[in-house]
Amino acid sequence: MCFIDKDGNILVPKTVRPVMDYEPTILGEKKGSKKQYRHGNLHIREYDSFYSIHYDKIDPRIDPFGHILVDASKYLSGLILLSAFSDFLISRDK
């Protein structure tokens, strides 16, 4: 088993760490995982036989917008489009 995936996540077999005692979260892309956890800036995805772990520069629980800007910038354009569309709908109703 390779211990780093194509996205740079560290892969930890469950034989090494069978239980994850960190806070479950719904924040983040599941990418097929069974569960996700956060511990500080660590984002951990649980799969059947391993965990996938990466470090976020900004914790989305503390600064959601900063997290989108720095760690999840691929969602920024969608957020801007959604904001512009909501402004359009609000101004149209006036």
N, C-alpha and C positions, 0 to 999 in steps of 0.2 A: 504494500500500500504506500502510495506517495503521501507525504504528510503536508503538502501545500497544494491547494487547488489552483485552477486557472485564474481565479480572482485574487489570489494572494492570501486566502484564508488558511489558517493552521487547522489541520485535521487531527483530532485526538480520538483514537479508538476507545470505545466504551470499556474495553478490557483494562485500559489504563485508568479511566475515571468513570466507574459505572453509574454514579449518582451525581447530579448537578444540583447543589443546594443554593442556587442563586434565585433572584426574583424573576418569575415569569413575566413576559411582556407581550403586548400585541403590536408594539412599535417596530417597524422594520419589515422588509420583504421576507416572506416565509421561504421562498425558493424551494418548495417541496418538503420543508422540515415539518416534524411533528409538533415541535414546541420551540419557543425562543426565550432567551433569558438575557438580562442585563445585570452587569456587576460593574459599577463605575462606568468607565467608557468601553468596557468589553461588551460586544454583541455576540451572543452564542446561539447557534442553531443546533437543535437536536434532531438527528436522523436515527434510523434503526440501529446502526452499528457504530456510529461515530458522532462527534460534535465538530462543528465548523465554527471557528473563532476568529474574529477580527477586532481591531481597535478603532473606535470612532474618535475623532479629534474632539467632537462636541457631543455631549449626552443629550439626546432629543427630549428626555424627561425634564431637563433643566432649561434648554434653549432650543425649542423646536425649529424656529426659523434659522438660527445659526447652523443647526445640524443640516438643514436642507441646503443652505448656501455652501457649506464646507464638505460634508460627507455624502450628501445625496443630491448633488447638483443636477442630476439628470431629471429631477422632478421640478426644478425651478421654473422651467418654461411652462409647464402645465399649471403651476400655481399662479404665474403671472397671467396666463390666458383665462383661468377661472376668475381671477380678481377683475380683469377687464370686462369679462362677460357679466359678472354680477353688477358692476358699476353701470353697464349698459342697461340692464334690466331695471335697476333702481331709477335711473334717470328717465327711462321710457314711461314709467308709471306716474311720474310727476306731472 
